[in-house]
Amino acid sequence: MKVDILRKVETSESITGEFWLDGVKECYYLEPSRYTPFYSGHPCIEAGTYQVVLTMSPHLGYVCPEVLNVPGRTEIRWHIGNFPNEVLGCCVVGTAVAINQVENSRAAFDALMAKLHGQKILAEYHDPISLLAGAATHERPSEVESALREAPMPDQTPVPPPPASEPAQPVVTAAPASKGPTINIGEEYGTAKKNLPPAKIVLIAIGIVLVVVLIASFLKRAKPQASGSLDNVAAVEIPGQGSTMVALTVTVHNTSEKILYVHTIESKLKAASGEDSTAEAVSAVDFDRYYQAFPMLKRGAQPALPPETKIQPGESITRTVIAAFPVTLDAFNQRKSISVVIWPYDQTVPVVLTQ
């Protein structure tokens, strides 16, 4: 199968365009920008033709297309995502596109994978024609610009006509002032004393406005998409490494009105000394291997919570996360707290479950 990736719109953050499969438009996509990607040093890959295979991603935890033999790059994939901060040279796909964003990524990815499964895939990345012609444009000026440079200047500068004489202004003789009452216009209309409200009232009004703004900001602040609890902690020390592996079982309840798609999962440990440690959750495909090596981890464990888990509105699930921390088991048992941090897609606030 031939996949053509047509780069259409480039901003300072991303490139968006279209995926075509054997000459038929399939979906939209987003990748990092060419010169100023969100992650410095990880721009889009060079235009060209590449072989693509479907492999398991250790980082994402699911099977997705991997672009092979990219010069100086590895782990270039097509996967689920929406924004420039979710790609390191990869492409994320969607059914709709906007500036620096694709939408409905999961649906587009599932449809794409269904068509790529079992196929021999060859992908060609196409730069826009305007970019390919850019070098010729900069090498020589346009015909209009050349004509402007070669046009001769006139021999003489025309002499401006003499200024027209101004008509004489009629002389107006003021009539003698009549006697009458004196009115002080400045006193009546031109002073702050007469026009502005008292300073105390102004300050009270400003205070009321500030209170309203603060209340509105508090009510509209970003909130986690879910709540829940950290129900069980099982820890074992890794022999000879001074590290501890921990199985953390959590209950997650989707409190929002839309589906929660799990993006990334990590665990945070606050030691007795107050020092914080963060560890990424291990891949769900490795759970059986860790359970076999450390049977204590399986105590109270539930099925794994991998990335891309889908939680419906109002649904609650109980799942297990495994992480490893560079501390001894004694130091772990003396901890102040342990947390599981779940980042959903399209959210600015994570779900944090602490014990």
Secondary structure, DSSP 8 states (H G I E B T S, - for coil): -EEEEEEEEE-SSEEEEEEEETTEEEEEEEEE-SSS-SSTT-----SEEEEEEEEE-TTTSSEEEEE---TT---EEEE---SGGG-SS-EEEESEEETTEEE-HHHHHHHHHHHHTT--EEEEEE--HHHHTHHHHHHS--HHHHHHHH----SS----------------------------HHHHHS-HHHHS--HHHHHHHHHHHHHHHHHHHHHTS---SEEEEEEEEEEEEETTTTEEEEEEEEEEEE-SSS-EEEEEEEEEEE-TTS-EEEEE---GGGHHHHHHH-GGGGTT--SB--TT-EE-TT-EEEEEEEEEESS-HHHHHT-SEEEEEEEETT-SS-EEEE-
